[in-house]
Amino acid sequence: RRVATEGQQALDGGVRVRLAEARWIGQPLEVGAEGLALGLLGFVATILYQVKMIGGPNGATVGMKAVGVRAIDANTGASTGAGRAFGRMLFASFISGFFFYLGYLWNIWDSKKQTWQDKVTNTIVVKD
């Protein structure tokens, strides 16, 4: 019943670019105030989307629905709620991908098939 989340991450996460590491032909990427504001707006919109969709009664984003999975409370099987969905999103954004994406890959060998963000927020991703 539990499944890996690679498909969901690919559909929802897209490609994340760290501006500090971005290079164009060996030159650092320079971003003005407008670019930073637009990046911040996009990040906030992503968080709000994830919190509303995963924290809602369905427990799934559009990408998760497309691959037939949803995130639920590991103990009760109920919806995660907005607070844990927010924590899950922040942990995934900042920690799970930071160490060579090890947090996302963790579900490959974990007995409960949980990523790091699932472990921290006590959630699991199950087939719908």
C-alpha positions in Angstrom: 0.0 0.0 0.0 2.9 2.4 0.6 4.8 3.6 -2.4 7.8 5.7 -3.3 7.4 9.4 -4.0 9.8 9.9 -6.9 7.0 10.4 -9.4 5.1 12.8 -7.2 8.3 14.8 -6.6 9.1 14.9 -10.3 5.6 16.2 -11.2 5.2 18.7 -8.3 8.7 19.7 -7.6 9.9 20.5 -11.1 13.5 21.7 -11.3 14.8 23.7 -8.4 17.7 26.0 -9.1 19.8 27.5 -6.3 20.6 31.0 -7.4 23.9 30.9 -5.5 25.1 28.0 -7.6 23.7 29.0 -11.0 26.3 29.8 -13.6 26.0 30.9 -17.2 29.2 30.3 -19.2 31.3 30.5 -16.0 29.8 33.8 -14.8 27.8 34.2 -11.6 24.1 34.8 -12.2 23.3 38.4 -11.1 19.7 38.9 -10.0 18.2 42.3 -9.3 15.5 43.2 -6.8 12.8 42.2 -9.2 14.2 38.8 -9.7 14.6 38.2 -6.0 11.0 39.4 -5.4 9.7 37.1 -8.2 11.7 34.1 -6.8 10.3 34.8 -3.3 6.8 35.1 -4.6 7.1 31.8 -6.4 8.5 30.1 -3.3 5.6 31.4 -1.2 3.1 30.4 -3.8 4.6 26.8 -3.9 4.3 26.6 -0.1 0.7 27.8 -0.1 -0.2 25.3 -2.9 1.5 22.4 -1.1 -0.1 23.3 2.3 -3.6 23.7 0.8 -3.5 20.5 -1.3 -1.6 18.1 1.0 -3.1 19.5 4.2 -6.6 19.3 2.7 -9.0 16.4 2.9 -7.6 14.7 -0.2 -4.0 14.8 1.0 -2.7 15.1 -2.6 -1.4 17.7 -5.0 -2.2 17.5 -8.7 1.0 15.5 -9.4 0.3 13.1 -6.6 -3.3 12.6 -8.0 -1.8 11.9 -11.4 0.3 9.0 -10.1 -2.4 7.8 -7.7 -0.8 8.6 -4.3 -1.6 10.8 -1.3 0.0 11.8 2.0 -1.7 10.7 5.2 -1.0 10.6 8.9 1.1 7.5 9.6 -0.8 6.6 12.8 -4.4 7.4 12.0 -4.6 7.4 8.2 -6.4 10.8 8.4 -5.4 14.0 6.6 -2.1 15.6 7.6 -3.6 19.0 8.2 -2.1 22.4 7.2 0.6 22.5 10.0 2.2 19.2 9.1 1.9 19.9 5.4 3.7 23.2 6.0 6.5 21.4 7.9 6.7 18.7 5.3 7.1 21.2 2.5 9.8 23.3 4.4 11.8 20.2 5.4 11.6 18.9 1.9 12.7 22.2 0.4 15.6 22.9 2.7 16.9 19.6 4.1 15.9 16.5 2.0 17.6 17.8 -1.1 20.5 19.5 0.5 22.6 16.3 1.1 22.7 14.9 -2.4 18.9 14.4 -2.4 19.5 11.7 0.2 16.2 12.6 2.0 14.2 11.9 -1.1 16.0 8.7 -1.8 15.7 7.5 1.8 12.4 5.7 1.0 14.2 3.2 -1.2 15.7 1.4 1.8 13.4 2.5 4.6 11.2 -0.2 6.0 8.2 2.1 6.1 9.0 3.7 2.7 9.3 7.2 4.3 11.4 10.1 3.1 13.0 12.4 5.7 10.1 14.8 5.5 7.7 12.0 6.1 9.6 10.9 9.1 9.8 14.4 10.6 6.1 15.0 10.1 4.9 11.4 10.8 3.3 11.0 7.4 3.3 8.3 4.8 2.6 8.3 1.1 0.1 5.6 0.1 -1.5 4.4 -3.1 -4.9 6.0 -3.5 
